[in-house]
Amino acid sequence: MYAWRSHFVVQADYQHWANEVMFTALDYLQPDVLGSDQGLFYNSIHHTADHILQDSQSWLARLQGEQLSANFKVISIPDWRELRLALRRETRKLQTWLEAQPPEYFDKQITFISSEGKSHTIWVRDALTHLFTHYVHHRGQISAVITRLGAPCPEMDFLYYRREMERLLSELKQSSGEEPPTPGPGAAA
């Protein structure tokens, strides 16, 4: 049996890591650029990052059997620093919640009302896959703007995350003299 919980906990950790890489790259840009129209679906970098947050909150509510109303047309957190902090907290909240779920939870289906008011039923693992690929989709849009504006290209691929985790585990091993935990399934070679 596949360990879905472990898979999605790692994916949540990756989302947090990739957001941090993106935030570091965004620090190279002038602050006024973050709110300016950059031709994205949600126009600005700020609005796109806010959408990632609202979407994550909406999906976590759905996964918990609740309904959260979100208005993706408006920015829910206008202060950039507060938005960064809220997105950090949200990805860790999701990760912690996933860690607490029993393995059988990931073989269930959930029913929810979409933002268009329609009822849908979806497997939990498909909902999580959608959420995490949605993060990647919008970070990719932001990354394109970052590089177009002359800042360093943020290397946010999953393999970069795995390599960073392996490096950190190796450093831990060297500093403690103990064997660190073995990286989970899918570790980069």
C-alpha positions as CSV (number, residue, x, y, z in Angstrom):
1,M,0.0,0.0,0.0
2,Y,1.3,3.4,-1.0
3,A,2.0,5.8,1.9
4,W,-0.1,8.7,0.8
5,R,0.3,10.6,4.1
6,S,4.1,10.6,3.9
7,H,3.9,11.7,0.2
8,F,1.6,14.6,0.9
9,V,3.5,15.7,4.0
10,V,6.7,15.9,2.0
11,Q,4.8,17.8,-0.8
12,A,3.5,20.3,1.8
13,D,7.1,20.8,3.1
14,Y,8.2,21.3,-0.5
15,Q,5.6,24.0,-1.0
16,H,6.8,25.8,2.0
17,W,10.5,25.5,0.8
18,A,9.6,26.7,-2.7
19,N,7.7,29.7,-1.4
20,E,10.8,30.7,0.6
21,V,13.0,30.4,-2.5
22,M,10.4,32.6,-4.4
23,F,10.3,35.2,-1.6
24,T,14.1,35.4,-1.6
25,A,14.1,36.1,-5.3
26,L,11.4,38.7,-4.9
27,D,13.6,40.5,-2.4
28,Y,15.7,41.6,-5.4
29,L,12.8,43.6,-6.8
30,Q,11.6,47.1,-5.9
31,P,8.7,46.8,-3.5
32,D,6.4,48.8,-5.7
33,V,6.7,46.1,-8.5
34,L,5.0,43.6,-6.3
35,G,1.6,45.4,-6.6
36,S,1.9,46.5,-10.2
37,D,0.2,44.9,-13.1
38,Q,2.6,42.3,-14.6
39,G,0.1,40.7,-17.0
40,L,-0.6,37.7,-14.7
41,F,-4.0,36.1,-14.4
42,Y,-4.3,37.9,-11.1
43,N,-2.4,40.9,-12.5
44,S,0.2,41.4,-9.8
45,I,2.7,39.3,-7.9
46,H,1.0,40.3,-4.7
47,H,-2.5,39.3,-5.9
48,T,-1.2,36.0,-7.3
49,A,0.5,35.2,-3.9
50,D,-2.7,36.2,-2.1
51,H,-4.6,33.8,-4.4
52,I,-2.2,31.0,-3.5
53,L,-3.0,31.7,0.2
54,Q,-6.8,31.9,-0.3
55,D,-6.9,28.8,-2.4
56,S,-4.9,26.8,0.2
57,Q,-7.2,28.0,2.9
58,S,-10.3,27.0,0.8
59,W,-8.9,23.5,0.1
60,L,-7.9,22.9,3.7
61,A,-11.4,23.8,4.8
62,R,-12.9,21.4,2.1
63,L,-10.6,18.6,3.3
64,Q,-11.8,19.2,6.8
65,G,-15.5,19.0,5.7
66,E,-16.0,22.7,5.9
67,Q,-16.8,25.4,3.4
68,L,-14.8,28.6,3.3
69,S,-16.0,31.4,1.1
70,A,-13.1,33.2,-0.7
71,N,-13.2,36.2,-3.0
72,F,-10.3,35.7,-5.4
73,K,-11.1,39.0,-7.1
74,V,-9.8,41.0,-4.1
75,I,-6.6,40.9,-2.2
76,S,-7.3,39.5,1.3
77,I,-4.1,40.7,2.9
78,P,-2.9,44.0,1.4
79,D,0.4,44.2,3.4
80,W,3.1,42.2,1.6
81,R,5.0,41.2,4.8
82,E,1.8,40.0,6.4
83,L,0.9,38.1,3.3
84,R,4.3,36.3,3.3
85,L,3.9,35.4,7.0
86,A,0.3,34.2,6.4
87,L,1.4,32.0,3.5
88,R,4.2,30.6,5.6
89,R,1.8,29.8,8.4
90,E,-0.8,28.3,6.1
91,T,1.6,25.8,4.4
92,R,2.9,24.7,7.8
93,K,-0.7,24.4,9.1
94,L,-1.6,22.2,6.2
95,Q,1.5,20.1,6.7
96,T,0.8,19.6,10.4
97,W,-2.9,18.8,9.7
98,L,-1.8,16.2,7.0
99,E,0.6,14.6,9.5
100,A,-2.3,14.1,12.0
101,Q,-4.5,12.3,9.5
102,P,-4.9,8.5,9.6
103,P,-3.5,6.7,6.5
104,E,-7.0,5.7,5.4
105,Y,-8.1,9.4,5.2
106,F,-6.2,9.6,1.9
107,D,-8.4,6.9,0.3
108,K,-11.6,8.8,1.0
109,Q,-13.6,11.2,-1.2
110,I,-14.8,14.6,-0.2
111,T,-17.8,16.6,-1.5
112,F,-17.6,20.3,-1.7
113,I,-19.3,23.3,-3.3
114,S,-17.0,25.0,-5.9
115,S,-16.6,28.8,-6.2
116,E,-19.2,28.6,-9.0
117,G,-21.7,27.1,-6.6
118,K,-21.6,23.5,-8.0
119,S,-21.3,20.4,-5.9
120,H,-18.3,18.2,-6.7
121,T,-16.9,14.9,-5.3
122,I,-13.2,14.2,-5.5
123,W,-10.7,11.8,-4.0
124,V,-8.6,13.4,-1.2
125,R,-5.4,12.5,-2.9
126,D,-6.6,14.2,-6.1
127,A,-7.6,17.3,-4.2
128,L,-4.2,17.5,-2.6
129,T,-2.5,16.9,-5.9
130,H,-4.5,19.7,-7.5
131,L,-3.7,22.0,-4.6
132,F,0.0,21.4,-4.7
133,T,0.2,21.7,-8.5
134,H,-1.8,24.9,-8.3
135,Y,0.8,26.3,-6.0
136,V,3.5,25.3,-8.6
137,H,1.5,26.8,-11.4
138,H,1.2,30.2,-9.8
139,R,4.7,30.3,-8.5
140,G,5.8,29.5,-12.1
141,Q,4.0,32.6,-13.3
142,I,5.6,34.7,-10.6
143,S,9.0,33.2,-11.4
144,A,8.6,34.3,-15.1
145,V,8.0,37.9,-13.9
146,I,10.9,37.8,-11.5
147,T,13.3,36.8,-14.3
148,R,11.7,39.2,-16.8
149,L,12.4,42.0,-14.4
150,G,16.1,41.1,-14.1
151,A,16.2,39.3,-10.7
152,P,17.9,35.9,-10.3
153,C,15.8,33.0,-11.5
154,P,14.4,31.1,-8.4
155,E,15.3,27.4,-8.6
156,M,12.2,25.9,-7.1
157,D,12.1,22.5,-8.7
158,F,11.3,19.5,-6.5
159,L,14.7,18.0,-7.1
160,Y,16.4,21.1,-5.8
161,Y,14.3,20.7,-2.6
162,R,15.3,17.1,-2.3
163,R,19.0,17.9,-2.8
164,E,18.7,20.7,-0.1
165,M,17.1,18.2,2.3
166,E,19.8,15.6,1.7
167,R,22.5,18.3,2.2
168,L,20.9,19.3,5.5
169,L,20.7,15.7,6.6
170,S,24.3,15.2,5.8
171,E,25.3,18.3,7.7
172,L,23.3,17.0,10.7
173,K,25.0,13.7,10.5
174,Q,28.4,15.3,10.4
175,S,27.7,17.7,13.3
176,S,26.1,15.1,15.6
177,G,28.1,12.1,14.7
178,E,24.8,10.2,14.5
179,E,23.0,8.7,11.5
180,P,20.2,11.1,10.4
181,P,16.9,9.7,9.2
182,T,17.0,8.2,5.7
183,P,15.3,10.5,3.1
184,G,11.8,9.3,2.2
185,P,10.5,7.9,-1.1
186,G,11.5,9.7,-4.2
187,A,14.8,11.1,-2.8
188,A,16.9,12.7,-5.5
189,A,19.9,10.8,-6.7
